């Protein structure tokens, strides 16, 4: 019974580790997408301001 319990515990820890690992990777990928779109937005705003200063193109 104890051996079975240990095996279940090992499996539980492994699955927990894998799901945490996947969550971290997905988080990093999502974050980089968000940062890219945010950067693009900032560049657009700066470009617009620059155009307005140069005579409203």
PyMOL CGO cylinders between C-alpha atoms (Angstrom):
from pymol import cmd
from pymol.cgo import CYLINDER

trace = [
    CYLINDER, 0.00, 0.00, 0.00, 2.82, 2.36, 0.89, 0.3, 1, 1, 1, 1, 1, 1,
    CYLINDER, 2.82, 2.36, 0.89, 4.58, 1.70, -2.41, 0.3, 1, 1, 1, 1, 1, 1,
    CYLINDER, 4.58, 1.70, -2.41, 1.39, 2.48, -4.31, 0.3, 1, 1, 1, 1, 1, 1,
    CYLINDER, 1.39, 2.48, -4.31, 0.98, 5.71, -2.32, 0.3, 1, 1, 1, 1, 1, 1,
    CYLINDER, 0.98, 5.71, -2.32, 4.55, 6.75, -3.19, 0.3, 1, 1, 1, 1, 1, 1,
    CYLINDER, 4.55, 6.75, -3.19, 3.96, 6.06, -6.86, 0.3, 1, 1, 1, 1, 1, 1,
    CYLINDER, 3.96, 6.06, -6.86, 0.80, 8.16, -6.82, 0.3, 1, 1, 1, 1, 1, 1,
    CYLINDER, 0.80, 8.16, -6.82, 2.65, 10.95, -5.04, 0.3, 1, 1, 1, 1, 1, 1,
    CYLINDER, 2.65, 10.95, -5.04, 5.48, 10.87, -7.61, 0.3, 1, 1, 1, 1, 1, 1,
    CYLINDER, 5.48, 10.87, -7.61, 3.00, 10.97, -10.46, 0.3, 1, 1, 1, 1, 1, 1,
    CYLINDER, 3.00, 10.97, -10.46, 1.15, 13.87, -8.83, 0.3, 1, 1, 1, 1, 1, 1,
    CYLINDER, 1.15, 13.87, -8.83, 4.36, 15.88, -8.41, 0.3, 1, 1, 1, 1, 1, 1,
    CYLINDER, 4.36, 15.88, -8.41, 5.46, 15.15, -11.98, 0.3, 1, 1, 1, 1, 1, 1,
    CYLINDER, 5.46, 15.15, -11.98, 2.11, 16.21, -13.44, 0.3, 1, 1, 1, 1, 1, 1,
    CYLINDER, 2.11, 16.21, -13.44, 2.16, 19.33, -11.28, 0.3, 1, 1, 1, 1, 1, 1,
    CYLINDER, 2.16, 19.33, -11.28, 5.64, 20.19, -12.49, 0.3, 1, 1, 1, 1, 1, 1,
    CYLINDER, 5.64, 20.19, -12.49, 4.73, 19.65, -16.14, 0.3, 1, 1, 1, 1, 1, 1,
    CYLINDER, 4.73, 19.65, -16.14, 1.56, 21.74, -15.91, 0.3, 1, 1, 1, 1, 1, 1,
    CYLINDER, 1.56, 21.74, -15.91, 3.46, 24.54, -14.14, 0.3, 1, 1, 1, 1, 1, 1,
    CYLINDER, 3.46, 24.54, -14.14, 6.17, 24.39, -16.78, 0.3, 1, 1, 1, 1, 1, 1,
    CYLINDER, 6.17, 24.39, -16.78, 3.60, 24.61, -19.59, 0.3, 1, 1, 1, 1, 1, 1,
    CYLINDER, 3.60, 24.61, -19.59, 1.83, 27.47, -17.84, 0.3, 1, 1, 1, 1, 1, 1,
    CYLINDER, 1.83, 27.47, -17.84, 5.11, 29.39, -17.59, 0.3, 1, 1, 1, 1, 1, 1,
    CYLINDER, 5.11, 29.39, -17.59, 5.93, 28.81, -21.27, 0.3, 1, 1, 1, 1, 1, 1,
    CYLINDER, 5.93, 28.81, -21.27, 2.43, 29.85, -22.36, 0.3, 1, 1, 1, 1, 1, 1,
    CYLINDER, 2.43, 29.85, -22.36, 2.70, 32.90, -20.11, 0.3, 1, 1, 1, 1, 1, 1,
    CYLINDER, 2.70, 32.90, -20.11, 6.02, 33.92, -21.67, 0.3, 1, 1, 1, 1, 1, 1,
    CYLINDER, 6.02, 33.92, -21.67, 4.69, 33.51, -25.22, 0.3, 1, 1, 1, 1, 1, 1,
    CYLINDER, 4.69, 33.51, -25.22, 1.51, 35.46, -24.43, 0.3, 1, 1, 1, 1, 1, 1,
    CYLINDER, 1.51, 35.46, -24.43, 3.47, 38.17, -22.67, 0.3, 1, 1, 1, 1, 1, 1,
    CYLINDER, 3.47, 38.17, -22.67, 5.83, 38.64, -25.60, 0.3, 1, 1, 1, 1, 1, 1,
    CYLINDER, 5.83, 38.64, -25.60, 2.82, 39.01, -27.93, 0.3, 1, 1, 1, 1, 1, 1,
    CYLINDER, 2.82, 39.01, -27.93, 1.25, 41.58, -25.61, 0.3, 1, 1, 1, 1, 1, 1,
    CYLINDER, 1.25, 41.58, -25.61, 4.52, 43.51, -25.33, 0.3, 1, 1, 1, 1, 1, 1,
    CYLINDER, 4.52, 43.51, -25.33, 4.96, 43.50, -29.12, 0.3, 1, 1, 1, 1, 1, 1,
    CYLINDER, 4.96, 43.50, -29.12, 1.48, 44.91, -29.73, 0.3, 1, 1, 1, 1, 1, 1,
    CYLINDER, 1.48, 44.91, -29.73, 2.00, 47.46, -26.94, 0.3, 1, 1, 1, 1, 1, 1,
    CYLINDER, 2.00, 47.46, -26.94, 5.32, 48.55, -28.49, 0.3, 1, 1, 1, 1, 1, 1,
    CYLINDER, 5.32, 48.55, -28.49, 3.64, 48.85, -31.89, 0.3, 1, 1, 1, 1, 1, 1,
    CYLINDER, 3.64, 48.85, -31.89, 0.96, 51.07, -30.34, 0.3, 1, 1, 1, 1, 1, 1,
    CYLINDER, 0.96, 51.07, -30.34, 3.61, 53.33, -28.76, 0.3, 1, 1, 1, 1, 1, 1,
    CYLINDER, 3.61, 53.33, -28.76, 5.45, 53.62, -32.10, 0.3, 1, 1, 1, 1, 1, 1,
    CYLINDER, 5.45, 53.62, -32.10, 2.18, 54.56, -33.83, 0.3, 1, 1, 1, 1, 1, 1,
    CYLINDER, 2.18, 54.56, -33.83, 1.46, 57.26, -31.24, 0.3, 1, 1, 1, 1, 1, 1,
    CYLINDER, 1.46, 57.26, -31.24, 4.98, 58.67, -31.53, 0.3, 1, 1, 1, 1, 1, 1,
    CYLINDER, 4.98, 58.67, -31.53, 4.75, 58.67, -35.33, 0.3, 1, 1, 1, 1, 1, 1,
    CYLINDER, 4.75, 58.67, -35.33, 1.41, 60.48, -35.18, 0.3, 1, 1, 1, 1, 1, 1,
    CYLINDER, 1.41, 60.48, -35.18, 2.80, 63.13, -32.82, 0.3, 1, 1, 1, 1, 1, 1,
    CYLINDER, 2.80, 63.13, -32.82, 5.83, 63.58, -35.07, 0.3, 1, 1, 1, 1, 1, 1,
    CYLINDER, 5.83, 63.58, -35.07, 3.58, 64.02, -38.11, 0.3, 1, 1, 1, 1, 1, 1,
    CYLINDER, 3.58, 64.02, -38.11, 1.39, 66.55, -36.30, 0.3, 1, 1, 1, 1, 1, 1,
    CYLINDER, 1.39, 66.55, -36.30, 4.45, 68.60, -35.32, 0.3, 1, 1, 1, 1, 1, 1,
    CYLINDER, 4.45, 68.60, -35.32, 5.60, 68.59, -38.95, 0.3, 1, 1, 1, 1, 1, 1,
    CYLINDER, 5.60, 68.59, -38.95, 2.38, 70.11, -40.21, 0.3, 1, 1, 1, 1, 1, 1,
    CYLINDER, 2.38, 70.11, -40.21, -0.42, 67.62, -39.70, 0.3, 1, 1, 1, 1, 1, 1,
    CYLINDER, -0.42, 67.62, -39.70, 0.22, 64.96, -42.28, 0.3, 1, 1, 1, 1, 1, 1,
]
cmd.load_cgo(trace, "trace")
